[in-house]
Amino acid sequence: MTWNPPHSPDSPARARSAADLRRRLAWWAIAACAPYLTLKLLWIVGVDIGIVDTGKISRGQWIAANLLTFVMDAVAAAVAHALTRPRIKRGRSWPILLPLWIASGLLGVIMIAVPLSCGGALVGGSGNPFAGDDLLRGWVYAVVYSGFIIEGTVLIGAFALYAHERWGDFLRTRVRDLPALPERRRPLIRYAGVLTALLLLTAAAPRLLWASGGDLGMTDAWTANRDTNARWLDFTQGVLALVGCAGTLALVLGRGGCRTRVPLSAAWVGIGGTFGAGGWMGLISLTAAPGSEAADRTSVLLTLVYTAEMTTGLLALTAGWYFLSHSTAHTTNVTRTMDITGTVDPTRTAPTARTTRISAS
C-alpha cells in the first residue's frame, strides 16, 4: 500500500514570513542568554556580585559549577545563533536537535514551575521563588529565572518554526497514517517505547505524591528543607512525565487521528523535562561530597527516581532517533517524488541512503 503524505506546502510569502519570525525569535533567545552568561562569567573571574555566602563550597568547586552552567547556556546561545542562519535547513539536524531537546526540557520545567510558585506565593504568601537565601540575593533569582522563561519561550518558538520548515509534511501527517517501521525492528522499537512509558509512570508517581505533601522515602534533611517551591517543582516534573508517557504511547501504538506534531511535542517536552531536570539533579547528588546538603537529602527512593528519569531519556533518545530517522526520511522522499496532481509514483517511494537519517534529511 502506498502512503500519501499530507502535501500542503506553504506559499512562498508565508514561508518567508515564518523564516523571518524564526530568525527574530532566535535573536531574542540570544539576548535572553546574556544576563545569565554575564553573571556566570563575573562569578568565575571572582566578582561576587549578588552572592551572600558560598558556605562550605570551595573556590574550586564554585568555579567548576559556574563554568559548567556557563557552557550549557553558551551552547543554547550557539544553537539559537544557528537558527538565525537563512540556510539552516541545508545542514545536519542533530547539532540542533540534541542540545535543543535537553534545553527545552530544562527550561520547560522552569517555565512551568516558577510561575506556579509565584502564583502560590501570591495566594498563600509563602514560597516566593524570587526570595533570597543564604547563598544568593533575591534579585539574582529574579534575573536568572525571568531570563530563563524568556529564553525558553522564544527558543522553543524558533525551533518549532524551524521544525515545520524542515519536516512540515511529517509533522502534519496523522499518527495512524505514519509509515510502518521495518518488520525486523518494529518489535524492538515498540518494546523500547512501552518501557519508556512505564519508566515515566514510575517516576511520575512519587513526584506527584511528594507534590501533594507526602514524605514517602524522604530523609530528615530532605523534609527539613522542603517548601512550596519544591512541591511545585515535583508537581511539574510529575505532570511532564505523564505528558511524555501519553505522547510516547500514541506514537508507539500508532493510533489516533491527531497530527503527529501533537504527541511528538508531548513526548519531546515531557521526556525532555523528565530527563533534563532529573538528570541534572541526579548528577548533583551523585557528585555531592559526603555530609553535604545534597548528599544528606538523597534517599534510596530519590536515587531510584533519578535513575528512572535518566534511563527514560536514554531509551527515548535511542529509540526515538531511529523512529524519527525512518519517518522523516520516508516523508521527505515521498514528498520529493510527488507530481503536480498530488499522486505518488510507487516505484520511487523507497527511502534513499541520503534520507535515511534525520541528521541528513
N, C-alpha and C positions, 0 to 999 in steps of 0.2 A: 504494500500500500504506500502511495506517495504522500509525503507530508507537505502540506502547503502552508507556509508561514503567513501571518497577517501582514502582508507587504503594503504598508501605507506610509511612504516616505514623506517627510515634511517638505513644504515648499522651500525654495532657496532663501526667500526672505525670512521665513520662520526659523530656518536652520541658522542663518547668520545672527538673528536676534538671540537665539539660545546660546550660541557660541560667545557672543559679546557679554551676555549676562554671566556665563560661566567664568569668563576672564575677570570680570569686575568682582564677582564673589571671591575668586581666588586671591585677588589683590587685597581685599578686605581681610581675608584669613591671614595673610602675611602680616598685615598691620596689627591684627589682634594678637599675634605671637610676640610682638615687640616688648610689651611691658614685662611679661614673664621672663623672656630671654634677658632683658636688661637687669632685672633683679638677680637672676641666677649668676650672670656674669659679675655683677658687683660683689656678690657673696663669695664667689670663687677667688676673686683677687683680694679679698679681705675687707671690703667695705660693708660693715654690719648694719646697714640701714634696715629699719623695721624689725630688727631682732631684739628680743627681750633677754633671753638666756639660752644658750645651746645645751646647758645642763651637762649630762655625762657624755655627750657626743664629742669625740676628739676632733682636732682640727683636720686630721687626715680623713676621717670618716665624713665630716661635713663637706669637705671639698669633693670627695668621691661621689657622694649622694647628689650634690648640686651639679656636678659635671655630667652625671648620667642623665638627670632630668633635663639639663640644658640640651644635650644631644638629642634626646627624644623629641623635644619641641622644635629643635632646629630641623630635624627630619620632616616634621609636619609642615614647617615653613617651606622646605625644599620641594615637597610634594605639591604644596599649594602653588609655588612658582612654576612647577611643571605644568599645572593646569591652566596657567595663563598663556602657554605657548599655542599659537594658531594651528600647528600641525601635530598636536599631541596624539591624535588618533593613529598616526602612522608608526609610532614607536611601540616597543613591547609594553604590555599592560601590567606585568607583575610588579615592576618597581612602583607603580601607582596603587595597585590593589592591596598588596600585602601590608604596607605601612598604614594605608588608609583604613583597612579593616581593624587593625589594632587601635588606631587613633579614634575611629568612630566609636569603638567600644569603650575606651577610657573616657572620652569626652562625653559620650552619651549618658553614662552613669552620672557624671557631674551635672549635665544639662537637666536631668530629671530630679536628682536628689537634692540639689541646692535650692531650687525654687520651692520644692515641697517643704524643706526645712525652714525656709523663710516664711512660708505661709503658716507653718505650725508655730513659729515664733510669734507671729502677729496675733494668732488666735490664743495660744496658750501662754505666751510671754516668756518662754524658755527655749533653749536650743538654737540660738541665733548662730548660723554658720559663719557670720562675719565678726563675731566677738573674738577678741584677742585671747591669748592663753599664755602659759609660761614660756613658750618658745617664740611666738611671733605676735606683733601688734595687729589689732583688728583691721586696719586699713590694708595690710598686706593680703589678708584673706579676701577682702572686698575686691582689690585689684586683680588678684590671681583668678578667683572664681568667676568674676564678671568677664575677664578676658577669655577664659576657657569656654564659657557659654557662647560668647560671640564667635569665637574661633570655630567651635564645633558646628554652630548653625550655618555659617557661611561656607565652611569647608565641606560639610556633608552636602549642602546645596550645590556647590560647584561640582562635586563628584557625581551627584545624581544626574546633572545635566551632561557631564562627560560620558557617563554610562549609557544614557539614552542616545547620545550622538553615535556611539560606537556599537552598541548592541541593542538598538531600539527594537528591531524585529523580534529578537529573542525575548526581551522584556515584555513585549505586547502579546506574545503567544499565551494562550490559555494553558493552564497546568496540564489538563487532560490531553492536550494536543502536542505536548513536547515529544521530540523524537526518542524512541526507545534506546536504552543503553545496550551495548553489545551483550549478547547472550551469556558469554562466559564470565563477564564481570558484573552483570546485573545483580546477582545474589549478594556478592561481597559489598557492593555499594549500598544496597538496601539494609544489610545487616549493620553496616557501619552507621547508617543514618538512624536506624532504630536504637542502637546502642547509645548514640549521641543524645537522642531524645530521652532515654531512660536516665542517663547521667545528668541531664538538665533538670529532670524532675527530682532526682536525688539531691541536687544542690539547692533547688528551689524550696523544698520542704523545710529544712532547718532555717533557711534565711527568713521565710515568712513567719515561722514560729518565733524567732528572735525579734522580728519586727513587731509582733503582737505583744511582746513583753515576756515571753518565755525565756527561761535560763538553762534549758537543757544543754549539757555538755560544757557549760561555761566555768572558767576558773574564777577564784575570788578576785584576782587582779582585773579580770575582764569585766565582771559585774560592777566593780567599784568605779570603773571609768566609763560606764555606759551612760549615754544621754539620748535625747530625742534625735539628734543628728545621726547617731549610729543606727538607731532604729529605722529612720528614713532611708539610710543607705542600704540596710538589709532588705527593706521593702522593695527598693528599686532593683537590687540585684535579683531578688526572688521573682519579681514580675518579669524582668527581662529574660530570665531563664525560662519561664513559662511561654513567653512570646517566641523565643528561639525554638522551643520544643514544638510549638504549633506549626511554625514555618517549616521546620525540618521535616516533620511528618507529612505535611502537604506536598512537599517536593519529592520525598522518597516514595510515597504511595502513589503519586501521580494522579490524584483525584481532585475534582473541583473545577468549576468553570471560571475562576478568577484569573486575572492576568498573572503571569509568572513574577512580575515585579512585586506583587503583594507578599506572597510567602517568602520570596527571596529577600526582600527588605527586612521582614520579621526575623528570619534566620540570621541575616547579616548583622543586624543591630543587637539582637538577643544573645547570640553566641559570642559576638564580639565583646559585649559588655560583661558577660559571664567570664570569658577568658581573660580579658584585659584587666578588669578590676580584681578578679580572683587571683590571677597570675601575679599581678603586682604585689598584692598583699601577701600572697604565698611566698614570693621572693623575699619580702621584708622579714617575714617570720623565720624563713629558712636561714637567712644570713644574720639574724639578730644574735647579739652576744648574750651568753648566759647571764641571767639576773637582770637583763634589761626589761623595759616595759613590754616591748613586743614579744619577747620570749615568755614572760610571765603570763601574758593573756592568751597565749596559744595553747589550746587544749587538743586532745586526741580527735574530738569530733570536728573541730575547726580545721585541723590538718587534713582530715578526710574530705571535708567540703572543698578546701583549696585544691586537693588532688583531683577531685571530680571535675572541678571547674577548668583546671588546666588540661586534663585529659580530654574533656569535651572539645576544647579549642583545637587541640592537635588532631583529633579524629575528624572534626568538621573541616579542618584545613586540607587534609589529605583526600578525603572522600569528596568534599565539595569542589576541590580543584579539578579532579577528574570529571565530575559531573558537569561543571561549567565549561571545561575544555571541550568535551564532546558536544554539548548542546549548542554552545555559541559557534563552534566550527561548522556544525551541520546547518545552523540557521544562516550563517554568513554565506556558505557555499550555495545553498538553495536560492537565496535571495539574488546572488550574482547571476544565476542561470535563468532567472525569471524573465520572460519576454514581456512585451508591452501589453499583451492581453491578460496578463496575470496568471498564465499557466506555467507549469514547470516541466522541463524536459527530464523525464525519469532516468535517462541514460547519463545525466550529468550531475546527479544529486549526491553522489558519494563524496564524503569529505576528502580533501586532498591533504598531502603531507604538510602543506603550508598553513592549513587552517585547523589542524588537529589539536592545537594548544591555544588556550586563551591568551597566553603571552605573545603569540604571534598572529592572532586573528586580526 
